[in-house]
Amino acid sequence: MLSNLIGSVRRNHALEHATIAVLLAKLGREVRMVGRATRDGYYLYADIPPALLDESTHEALARLKSGEGYLAVSPLCGTNIAVAGALTGIVSVVTMGRARKMENMPNVILAAMLAVIAAQPLGRAVQKYLTTSPDLADTEIVGIKRGGRGGGRFFKVQTARTGG
């Protein structure tokens, strides 16, 4: 049961990333968007036309189904920030050591900078193997709803598995 939940969130996370990639290709990088995957789809916080989201979501799903799995991994994902923060914190504590002396500070800063650099490819790997799954072969889009006050600025893209 837990593995089904995790699998659903991972697939929807991939679809969220792919949809944002398609939208950014159409609208340019200046558009602000934030997504959050759930077990039954994802939320997209953005001020975009609903018809464009519908078209882009279906395009993203088709592209993932046709083998463009790279769309599931995004340089804009919060996973990258989480990995960078965790790695930087760990190496800083380890480098500071038990002595916690100020003369260790240059080494702590250097270690933290190296951790941030290492976090970039590591964040992509965490996305690829842990937080997203481009396997949407049996996934379909069942609806897109707009939310918020007065029509709002967020959407809920609802997905379901077809079971086949």
N, C-alpha and C positions, 0 to 999 in steps of 0.2 A: 504494500500500500504506500509506504513512504517512498519507495523507488519509483512508483508510478507518478507520485506528486513531483518528485525531483526531476524526472524525465520530462514531464509536461512543462515545468518552468524552464528547463534548459532549452527545449524546442521553441517555446514562445520567446525566450530571450534571443535566440538566433533569428527568429522572424522579426522581432523588434529591431535588431541591428541591421538586418537586410533592408527593412522598410526605410529606416533612417538613411541608409546609404543611397537608396534609390531616390528618396526625397531630396537629399543634399545634391545629388547629381542634377536634378531637375531645377532646384531653386537656388543653388549656390550655398556657399559655406556661411553666409551671414545670418541665416535663419536659425533661431534658437529652438532647440527641441530637447526634451527629456523623456526617456521611456522607462517603464518599470514592468517587468514581466510578472505574470501571475500563473496559476495553474490552468486558467481557462482563457488565456490571451495575454494582452498587455495594455497598459495605459500609455498614451502618448500625449504629453503636454506640449502643445504647439498651436500657434495661430496660423493655420493653413486651411485651404478650402477642403471641405469634406470629400468632394469628388476626387480631388488629387490624392488624398490619403487612401481612398478606396482603390483607385487605379494602381497606386504605388505598392500597396500591401499585396494585392493580387500578383503584381509583377515580381515582387520580392519572393513570394511563396513559389511561384513558377520557376524562378531562377535557382532557388535552393533545391527544389525538386529535380531540376535538370543538371545538378552537380556543381553549382557555384557555391560550395560550402565555405569558401573564404569570406563570403558576405556575413557569416555568423560572428566573425571576430572583428571588433572595432577598436581603433585607437582612441575613441571617445568614451569608452565604457568606464563606468565607475569601478569595475573590477581592477582596472589598472591603477587607480588611485589607492584602493584598498591594499593591493599588493605592495605598492611603493611605500605606503605608510607603515605597514607591518614589517617589511624588510628593513626599512630605515630605522625603525624603533628597535628592532632586535639587534642589528649590528651596532647601534649607538650604545645600548646597554652593555653588550659584550665588550666593545672596545673601551668603554669607560672603565670597566673592571671594578673590582671591589674597592680599590683605593679612592676612587672618585676625586682624583686630584685635577686641578685646573691645567696642569701641564699635559694631561691626556687630551685636552680639548682639540688641538690640531688633528690628532689621529681620529677623534670622534667625528669631526667635520669631514675629513677625507673619507672615512668609512661610510658616512651617510651619503655623501655625493656619489660614491661608487655604487652604493645600494640603489640609489635612484636610477642610475644608468642601467644596472642589472635588472631592475624591476620592469623596464620596458619590454624586453622579450619574454620575461617571466610572466608578466601580466597577460600577454597574448597567449602563452601556453596554458595558463590557468583558464582563460576563456575557452580555448579550443578543447581542452580535456575535462574541465570541471563545470563551468558555468553556462555553456551553450552546447547545443547539439543541432547540426544542420540536417538531421534525419527527419524530415517532415513529409515523408512519402505518404503517410496515412493521415495527414492533417488537412483540415479545410477551414476556411474563414466562414463563420456563421453569422457574423454581424459586426457592424461598426456603429457605436452610439456616441453621441456628443454629450458632454456633461459640463456642469458648472453653472454659475449664475448667468441668466440671460443667454443661454446657448453655450456659454463657457468657452474655455480654451483648452479643454482636454477631451480626449477620445478614449473609448474602451473598444479595442479590437478583440472580438470574441472568436475563439477557435475551438474546434472539437476534433477528436480522432474518429476516423471512419471505421476503424477496426479491421481494415483490409489492407 
